[in-house]
Amino acid sequence: MATFSAVAATPPISEAVCTQCGGVGYYKEAVDYGHPHFGVLFPCECKIAEKEQRRVEELAEISNLEAFQDKTFESFNATIHGVQRPFLRAREYARMPKGWFILFGNYGVGKTHLAAAIANELLQRHWRVLFAVVPDLLDHLRSTFGPSSEVEYDDRFELVRTVPLLVLDDLGTENTTPWAREKLFQIINYRYNETLPTVITSNRKPEDIDPRIFSRMSDRALCEEHIIIDAADYRRLSIQQRYPVNAAAGGSRRRRG
């Protein structure tokens, strides 16, 4: 490693000042005049780590996953009848997101949990992800479109369209204006044309979904199949049914949302 000298500056007050740069964040290599690195500022490891931490925090903020942090594959109860295959397929998709992953099923069968688990796993791998409940998303877009909004509509709309992984939860439950429905179609159509990884959950029948959207969801070149979760409503199960003893884990109990 090249020798270096910290940039002359007063280091910020810190509980633990970096021993490499003295808390400045940058350094210069101790090289002779004429050397390509002479006088060049290099970011210190502490500065690089700081930027990475800031990036991680920004990704978490963008993701909209704060309320779903506990929805992981580890906390999903895959022992309940009817959820094993969707669970395995969701984990497989999370390892290598490609195309669209679509979950159908009744209320309380774990669709949202699995969708959030995919997003959380990719967030841990520093993907840019966005989790959006469809009715809330459309309400948000409509509010940002107003003149008094502090959020730029174009920026938000572009993020939703282009984010590397988008989760659209509860598709088909929206009951909004033609304007909002058209915006939803524009988002889905863009992601369809660009083949961007997208996770969609819905408890509605195909005929209840905008036919333009369902047609794109049905393209087997983008989505091999629709995963249907045929299970009981988790919220109505007894405590014993919700938390079966997992002998392999020493009797631990796993939660599922």
C-alpha positions in Angstrom: 0.0 0.0 0.0 1.3 3.4 -0.9 2.4 5.7 1.9 0.2 8.8 2.2 -0.3 12.0 4.1 -3.7 13.3 5.3 -5.0 16.4 3.7 -4.4 19.4 5.9 -7.7 20.2 7.5 -9.3 20.2 10.9 -10.9 16.8 11.4 -14.5 16.8 12.4 -15.4 15.9 16.0 -16.0 12.2 16.1 -16.0 9.5 18.7 -13.6 7.4 16.6 -11.4 9.4 14.3 -10.0 7.4 11.4 -6.3 6.6 12.0 -5.5 6.6 8.3 -6.7 10.1 7.4 -7.2 11.7 10.7 -10.9 12.1 10.1 -10.5 14.2 7.0 -11.8 11.6 4.6 -9.2 12.0 1.9 -5.4 11.6 1.6 -2.5 12.3 -0.7 0.1 9.8 -1.5 3.6 10.7 -0.5 5.1 10.6 -4.0 7.6 12.8 -5.8 6.7 15.7 -8.0 6.0 14.5 -11.5 4.4 11.3 -10.3 0.9 10.8 -11.8 -0.5 10.7 -8.2 1.3 13.8 -7.0 -1.2 16.2 -5.5 -4.1 13.9 -6.2 -6.8 13.5 -3.5 -7.8 9.9 -2.8 -10.9 9.0 -0.8 -10.0 7.2 2.4 -11.5 3.8 3.3 -13.6 5.5 5.9 -15.0 7.9 3.3 -15.8 5.0 1.0 -17.5 3.1 3.8 -19.4 6.3 4.7 -20.6 6.7 1.1 -21.6 3.0 1.0 -23.6 3.3 4.2 -25.3 6.4 2.9 -26.2 4.5 -0.3 -27.6 1.6 1.7 -29.7 4.0 3.7 -30.9 5.7 0.5 -31.9 2.3 -1.0 -33.8 1.4 2.2 -35.6 4.7 2.1 -36.6 4.3 -1.6 -37.7 0.7 -1.1 -40.8 1.6 1.0 -40.2 -1.6 2.9 -40.0 -0.2 6.4 -43.3 -1.7 7.4 -42.3 -5.0 5.9 -38.9 -5.5 7.4 -40.0 -8.6 9.2 -41.4 -10.2 6.1 -38.5 -12.5 5.1 -38.1 -16.0 3.9 -36.8 -17.0 7.3 -40.0 -15.7 9.1 -42.3 -17.3 6.6 -44.1 -20.4 7.9 -43.7 -22.8 4.9 -45.0 -25.8 6.8 -48.7 -24.9 6.3 -50.5 -26.9 3.6 -50.6 -25.2 0.2 -47.7 -22.7 0.5 -44.6 -24.9 0.1 -44.4 -24.6 -3.7 -45.0 -20.8 -3.9 -42.4 -20.4 -1.1 -39.8 -22.4 -3.0 -40.6 -20.6 -6.3 -40.3 -17.2 -4.6 -36.9 -18.1 -3.2 -35.8 -19.2 -6.6 -36.9 -16.0 -8.2 -35.1 -13.9 -5.5 -31.8 -15.7 -6.3 -32.0 -14.6 -9.9 -34.8 -12.1 -10.7 -35.8 -12.4 -14.3 -39.1 -11.6 -15.9 -42.2 -11.3 -13.8 -43.2 -13.3 -10.7 -47.0 -13.3 -10.2 -48.9 -14.6 -7.2 -52.6 -15.2 -7.0 -54.5 -16.2 -4.0 -57.2 -15.3 -1.4 -56.8 -13.0 1.5 -54.2 -14.0 4.2 -52.4 -16.8 2.3 -49.0 -15.2 2.4 -48.8 -13.3 -1.0 -47.6 -10.1 0.5 -45.2 -11.8 2.8 -43.5 -13.7 -0.1 -43.4 -10.6 -2.3 -41.8 -8.5 0.5 -39.4 -11.4 1.2 -38.2 -11.2 -2.4 -37.7 -7.4 -2.1 -36.0 -7.6 1.3 -33.5 -10.2 0.1 -32.6 -8.1 -3.0 -32.4 -5.0 -0.9 -29.8 -6.8 1.3 -27.8 -7.4 -1.9 -28.0 -3.6 -2.6 -30.6 -3.7 -5.4 -32.8 -0.7 -5.9 -36.2 -2.0 -5.1 -39.6 -0.4 -4.6 -42.5 -2.1 -2.7 -45.9 -0.5 -3.5 -49.4 -1.4 -2.6 -51.3 -0.5 -5.8 -54.1 1.6 -4.4 -51.7 3.5 -2.2 -49.3 4.0 -5.1 -52.0 5.5 -7.3 -53.2 7.8 -4.5 -49.6 8.9 -4.1 -49.1 9.6 -7.8 -52.3 11.6 -7.9 -51.2 13.6 -4.8 -47.8 14.4 -6.3 -49.4 15.6 -9.5 -51.0 18.5 -7.6 -49.4 22.0 -7.7 -48.9 22.0 -3.9 -46.9 18.8 -3.8 -43.4 18.9 -2.4 -42.5 15.7 -4.5 -41.9 16.0 -8.2 -44.4 13.9 -10.0 -42.2 13.2 -12.9 -39.3 12.0 -10.7 -41.6 9.6 -8.7 -43.3 8.3 -11.8 -40.0 7.6 -13.5 -38.7 5.8 -10.4 -41.7 3.5 -10.3 -41.4 2.8 -14.1 -37.7 2.1 -14.1 -36.6 0.8 -10.7 -34.7 -2.5 -11.2 -37.3 -4.4 -9.1 -40.8 -3.3 -8.6 -43.3 -5.1 -6.3 -47.0 -4.3 -7.0 -49.0 -5.7 -4.1 -52.8 -6.1 -4.3 -53.3 -5.4 -8.0 -56.9 -5.2 -8.9 -58.1 -3.8 -5.6 -57.7 -0.2 -6.9 -60.9 1.8 -7.4 -59.7 5.0 -8.9 -60.1 7.5 -11.7 -59.5 6.7 -15.3 -56.4 8.9 -15.1 -54.9 6.8 -12.3 -55.8 3.5 -14.1 -54.0 4.8 -17.2 -50.9 5.7 -15.2 -50.9 2.2 -13.8 -51.1 0.8 -17.3 -48.3 3.0 -18.4 -46.1 1.7 -15.6 -46.8 -1.9 -16.3 -46.6 -1.5 -20.1 -43.1 0.2 -19.8 -41.8 -2.6 -17.6 -43.3 -5.1 -20.0 -41.6 -3.6 -23.0 -38.3 -3.3 -21.1 -38.7 -6.8 -19.5 -37.9 -5.4 -16.1 -38.2 -7.7 -13.1 -41.6 -7.2 -11.5 -43.5 -9.0 -8.7 -47.2 -8.8 -8.7 -49.7 -10.1 -6.2 -53.5 -10.2 -6.6 -56.6 -11.7 -5.0 -58.8 -10.9 -7.9 -60.1 -13.0 -10.8 -58.6 -12.3 -14.2 -61.8 -10.7 -15.4 -61.5 -8.1 -12.6 -58.1 -6.9 -13.9 -57.7 -4.4 -16.7 -57.5 -6.7 -19.8 -54.6 -4.8 -21.2 -52.6 -5.4 -18.0 -53.7 -9.1 -17.7 -52.7 -9.7 -21.3 -49.2 -8.6 -20.5 -49.2 -10.6 -17.3 -50.1 -13.7 -19.3 -47.2 -13.5 -21.8 -45.3 -16.7 -21.2 -42.1 -15.2 -22.7 -42.0 -12.9 -19.6 -43.8 -15.0 -17.0 -43.7 -18.8 -17.3 -46.7 -19.3 -15.0 -49.0 -17.7 -12.5 -48.3 -19.1 -9.0 -51.6 -19.8 -7.2 -51.5 -20.1 -3.4 -54.3 -22.5 -2.4 -54.1 -22.3 1.4 -56.3 -21.3 4.3 -56.5 -17.8 5.6 -53.4 -17.6 7.9 -55.1 -15.0 10.2 -57.9 -17.5 11.0 -55.6 -20.3 12.0 -55.2 -21.3 15.6 -52.0 -20.5 17.4 -51.0 -24.2 17.2 -51.6 -24.1 13.4 -49.8 -20.9 13.0 -46.7 -21.9 14.9 -46.0 -25.6 14.6 -43.0 -26.7 16.5 -40.0 -26.9 14.3 -37.9 -29.7 15.8 -35.0 -29.1 13.5 -34.7 -25.5 14.8 -34.9 -26.6 18.4 -38.6 -25.8 18.8 -38.4 -22.3 17.5 -41.5 -20.6 16.1 -41.6 -18.8 12.8 -44.0 -15.9 12.0 -45.8 -15.2 8.8 -47.7 -12.2 7.7 
